[in-house]
Amino acid sequence: MDGDFRTEFTRSPSALKQHPALVLNADYRPLSYYPLSLWPWQEAIKAAWLDRVDIVAEYDEVVRSPSTVIRIPSVVVLKDYVKPQKRVAFTRFNLFLRDEFQCQYCGAKGDLTFDHVVPRASGGVTSWQNVVAACSPCNLRKGSKPLHRTGMALRKPPRQPGAEELRNMGRKFPPNHLHESWMDFLYWDAELQA
């Protein structure tokens, strides 16, 4: 049987890539929701071996060394609390997350760019308060004109989000795959069914 496992693993090295571990802070909350704080199974096993995490849940699958058989962790908890960031970095990804991956002019989702509400040509700056997510057609339509001359309107005024607000926004966008062992930790404040 060990020969079968080795042959299967050699033929399909990506077979174990589908076993990420959900990483929780010492308070049992995910380090981040979007992107979801996940480690490859190798990192989770290494952290457990180095006694940096506690394993809370495991997959049915195992990995083997010549002397050890280890079940692959599906949920790990850091032993030391990591203080969440207070400052939100002004990045393209965080801007799109703040705007819920929607054009702030028409509401379209998909191929987004960003637009300066007050054009740079008119002295507009690149900041949370002046940049919004926009689809290409709206961005081209607005161009370098002031908003009031375009007949377009913003869905909501741009502003700098707080760190907790952005974390909560990320919870609206779950990844394509959620393992059942993660559910109790991802939606810990959801209302329980009676």
C-alpha positions in Angstrom: 0.0 0.0 0.0 2.9 2.4 0.7 4.1 1.8 -2.8 0.7 2.8 -4.2 0.7 6.0 -2.1 4.1 6.9 -3.4 3.2 6.2 -7.0 0.0 8.2 -6.7 1.8 11.1 -5.0 4.5 11.1 -7.6 2.0 11.0 -10.5 -0.1 13.7 -8.9 2.1 16.1 -6.9 -0.7 18.6 -6.8 -3.0 16.2 -5.0 -2.1 17.7 -1.6 -2.3 21.3 -2.8 -6.0 21.2 -2.1 -5.5 21.0 1.7 -4.9 24.5 3.0 -5.1 25.2 6.7 -7.2 28.1 8.0 -5.0 30.2 10.3 -6.7 31.7 13.4 -5.3 34.3 15.7 -4.9 33.4 19.4 -8.5 34.7 19.9 -9.8 32.1 17.4 -10.7 34.7 14.8 -9.1 34.5 11.3 -6.1 36.7 10.7 -8.0 38.0 7.6 -11.2 37.3 5.8 -10.2 38.6 2.4 -8.0 37.2 1.4 -8.8 34.4 3.8 -5.8 33.6 6.0 -4.7 30.2 4.7 -1.4 28.4 4.8 -0.3 25.5 2.6 -0.4 22.2 4.5 3.4 22.2 4.6 3.5 25.5 6.5 0.8 24.3 8.9 2.7 21.1 9.7 6.0 23.0 10.1 4.4 25.5 12.5 2.8 22.7 14.6 6.1 20.8 14.7 7.9 24.0 15.9 5.1 24.4 18.5 3.9 27.8 17.2 0.3 26.7 16.6 -2.3 24.3 18.1 -4.1 22.1 15.6 -7.9 22.5 16.1 -9.1 20.3 13.1 -7.6 17.9 10.7 -8.3 16.5 7.2 -8.7 12.7 6.8 -5.6 12.6 4.6 -2.1 12.0 6.0 1.4 12.7 5.0 4.2 10.1 5.7 7.9 10.2 6.4 9.9 7.1 7.0 9.1 7.2 10.7 6.0 9.3 11.1 2.4 9.6 9.9 0.8 13.0 10.3 -2.8 14.0 9.6 -3.0 17.2 7.6 -4.2 20.2 9.7 -7.3 22.0 8.4 -7.5 24.6 11.2 -4.6 25.9 13.2 -4.5 28.6 16.0 -1.5 30.7 16.7 -0.1 30.4 20.2 0.9 34.1 20.2 -1.7 36.8 19.5 -0.9 38.9 16.4 -2.2 42.4 16.9 -4.3 43.4 13.8 -3.2 46.4 11.7 -4.9 49.6 12.6 -3.8 51.5 9.4 -5.3 50.4 6.1 -2.8 50.5 3.3 -3.9 52.4 0.2 -3.6 49.7 -2.4 -5.6 48.8 -5.5 -6.9 45.6 -3.9 -8.1 47.5 -0.7 -9.7 50.2 -2.8 -11.6 47.5 -4.8 -12.6 45.8 -1.6 -13.8 49.1 -0.1 -16.0 49.6 -3.2 -17.2 46.0 -3.0 -15.6 45.2 -6.4 -18.2 47.4 -8.2 -17.9 50.4 -10.5 -18.9 53.4 -8.3 -20.7 55.0 -11.3 -22.8 52.3 -12.8 -22.5 49.3 -10.3 -20.9 46.9 -12.9 -18.7 44.1 -11.6 -15.8 42.6 -13.3 -13.0 44.3 -15.2 -12.3 47.3 -13.0 -9.8 50.2 -13.1 -9.6 53.1 -10.8 -10.7 56.7 -11.4 -9.8 60.0 -9.9 -13.1 61.8 -9.0 -11.3 65.2 -9.3 -9.0 64.6 -12.2 -5.3 64.8 -11.7 -5.2 67.3 -14.5 -7.4 69.6 -12.3 -5.3 69.1 -9.2 -6.9 65.9 -7.9 -4.7 63.8 -5.7 -4.4 60.0 -5.5 -6.0 59.3 -2.1 -8.8 57.4 -0.5 -11.0 60.5 -0.7 -10.5 61.0 -4.4 -10.1 57.6 -6.0 -12.9 55.1 -6.8 -13.3 51.7 -8.6 -14.6 52.2 -12.1 -15.4 50.0 -15.1 -13.5 50.9 -18.3 -16.6 52.3 -20.1 -17.4 54.7 -17.2 -13.7 55.6 -16.8 -13.5 56.5 -20.5 -16.8 58.3 -20.5 -15.7 60.5 -17.5 -12.2 61.0 -18.8 -10.5 64.0 -17.3 -13.7 66.0 -16.9 -15.0 67.1 -13.5 -17.9 64.8 -12.3 -20.6 67.5 -12.5 -19.9 68.0 -16.2 -20.4 64.3 -17.1 -24.0 63.7 -15.9 -22.6 60.8 -13.8 -23.0 60.3 -10.1 -21.1 58.3 -7.5 -23.0 55.5 -5.7 -21.3 56.5 -2.4 -18.7 59.2 -1.6 -15.1 57.9 -1.4 -13.5 57.8 2.0 -10.8 56.0 3.9 -12.1 52.8 5.4 -11.2 51.6 8.9 -9.3 48.4 9.4 -12.2 46.6 11.0 -14.6 47.9 8.4 -12.4 46.5 5.6 -12.1 43.1 7.5 -15.9 42.9 7.7 -16.2 43.9 4.1 -14.0 40.9 3.2 -16.4 38.6 4.9 -18.9 39.3 2.1 -16.6 37.6 -0.4 -15.9 34.0 0.6 -13.4 32.0 -1.4 -14.6 29.4 -3.8 -13.7 26.6 -1.4 -14.6 26.5 2.2 -13.9 23.3 4.1 -16.6 22.3 6.6 -14.1 22.3 9.5 -13.7 26.1 8.9 -17.3 27.1 9.3 -17.4 27.5 13.0 -14.5 29.9 12.9 -15.4 32.0 9.9 -18.9 33.0 10.9 -18.4 33.1 14.6 -20.8 36.0 15.1 -23.6 34.7 12.8 -26.9 34.1 14.5 -27.3 30.5 15.5 -30.3 28.5 14.3 -32.7 27.4 17.0 
